[in-house]
């Protein structure tokens, strides 16, 4: 997989740049015209399961949740590759005190782009955050510091996943990789993101299609 080094243009009518500096995570948006991808089918809110042919260390055996996908590119988070870093350690780095339960929750390696920048994928809450993208009516992506303050205080979303970095594709790049059978795609299920242990997420996602990844070759398409 070719690493996308610039933020992808997204289809919400905004162009999102994920920034982090001085301990503050935020999203800045500028106007951009949205458009459908070439096939007219967006894979937003889909899982990408890496096929055996995809051997890059960042993506091998991975499940990526796509937060955006349009004719201008795609952006997602790998949800099953933990870093040797806990949520508690991230919060402490930001001078936020947290209780011990967060010591057991790993931070995911969300992808190879901007791995110094943080993302919180979570079930939607009644509370509004300073910088969020509503992926679906249920799932939100937030990058502002206020959600981390709330998590540290035990007042954050009940279900969340913290990641550093993201996976990005330029225009047509993801479609090309799908045609090369690098990925198996399917509609996402939030229970796999938030209720399934990270080491079981690949098998659980594949099971939605009746697929056993231990038996599959690199010859599948997308659902």
N, C-alpha and C positions, 0 to 999 in steps of 0.2 A: 504493500500500500504506500502510495506517495503521501508524504506528510504535508498537510496544508498549513502553511505558516502564517497566514493572515485570517482574520475573522471572516466567516462566511456571510454573504448577504442572505437575509432571511425573508420569508414570504409574508410576514405580518404587516407589510406596508412600512416597516422600519428596518433600518440597518443597525444591528446590535454589535457593540464593541464591549467585550468583557474586560474590565480594567481592575487592577488592584494596586494600591499604593498607600503607604503610610498606615497599614493595618486596616484599610477601608476597602471593601468589595462593593463595586457599583456597576450599573449598566448605564451607558450613554447611548442615546438613540438619535439618529438623524433620518430625515425623510428619504424613502426610496420606494420606487414602484414595485409592487408585488407582481408575481407571475407564477403560473403553474409550471411544473416541469414538462419536459417534452412529451411525455405520455399522458399528461393531464392527471396523473395519480401521484399524490403526495404520500410519502412514507412517514410523515410526522406521526408521532405516537405509535411507532412500530419498533420492534426489536430487530437488530441485526445480529445473527449468530455467525461467528466466524467458521468458515468451512475448513476442513483439514488442510486444504491447499494454502491457506493463509498462515504463514509461519512467522511473521513479524512478531517479535517478543511482546510488543505492546498489545497486539490484537489476537494472538494465538489463544484459542479456547475462550474467547471473550463473548460477552453479550453487551451490545451497545443499545442504549435507549435513544432514539432520535427525537430531539426536541423541535427541530425544524428541518424542512426539506422543500426546496422549490427549484425552479429552473436555474436559479443563481447559485445553488449549492446546498449543503446540508451541515447540520451541527448536532452532535449527540454526546452522551456520556457513557463510558464503559462502566458497567455496574457490578462487575464481579472480580475485579483485580485489585485487591487491597494493597495499600502502601504499608510500609513498616512505620506507621504513624497513626495515632488515635485522634479522635475528635477532641478529647481533652487536651492533647498536646497542641493542636491547632489553636484552640481557644486560649491556652496559656501563652502562646506566642503572640497573641493579640492583646495580652494583658487582661484577659477575662478569666475570672475564677469559675471553676466548674466542679460539680460533685463527681465522686469516684466512678459512678456508673458509666460515664462517658469514656473512661479509660479502656473499657472493653469494646468500644465501637470503633472499627477501623475506618480510615478515610480511603476512598477509592481513587485509583489512578484513572481519572476520567478520560485521558487521552494525551497525545504527545504535544498538543498546542498549548502554549502558555501554562506550563505546569506550576507556575508560581501564583496562579489565580484560582480563586475558590468559587465553588458552585454548590448550592443546596437544592436538591430535587426533593419535593415534598408533596404530600397531599394538601389540597387547597384548604385554607383556613379562613375563618371569618375576619381575622385581622389582616389588614393590608400592610405590605412591606414596601420599603422605599423603592426597590428596583426588582421587579418581578416580570416574568413572562408566563402567561397562562397557556400552558401547552394544550390542556384539555379542560373540561369543566371540573375534573378531579385532580389533575397534576399540574403543579406550578414549579418553575425554575426561578430561584431567587439568588441574587448576588450581593445584596446590601448587608452592611454590618449589623443592622438592627435585628436580623433574624439570628445571627450568631450570639448577640447579647441575650436574646430571648432563650435560645437553646442552653446557654450557660446558666441561666437563672431557672431552668426547668419550666420555662413558659413558651417554648417553641412548638412547632408542629408535632403532633403525636407521632407521625411517621415521616421520616426524612432520611436522606442519603447525602453525605458530604463528599465532594470530590475535588481534587486538584487537577486542573487541565481539562481539555476537551478534545474531541475528535472532530475535525473539520474536513469538508470536501469542497472543491471548487465546482464550477458549473460543469455538469455532465460526468464528473469523476465517479460519483457513487454509482450512477447508472452503468458506467463502463465496468466497474468492479462487479456489479450484480450480473452483468452479461458474461463475465469471466468466471462465474460461480465462486466468487470469493466469499459471498455472504448468503445466508438463508434468511429471508425476511418474513415477518409475520406480525399481525396486530399485537400490540403490547397488552400485558395484564399487570395492573398495579400491584397485585398480590405477590408477584415475583420480585418486584423492586423492593417492596417494603416488608413483606411477611416471610420471605424465603431466605435462609442463610446464603451468604454470597457464594459459597462453594457449591451450592446446589442450583444456582440460577440457570446455568447453561442447560443442564438436564431438564429442569422444569420448563424452560421456554421451549426447548425442542419437543418435549412431551405434548405441548399444546397442538403440535402437528402430527403426533404419533410417531415421532422420530427418535431413534436412539443414536446419539452422536458417537457412541463407541462403534457403531456398525456402519455409519454413513461414509461414503467416499466423497470426493470433491465434485460430485456430478449433480447437485440439486440446483433448482432455480429458486424463485421466490413466490410466496403464497399471496 
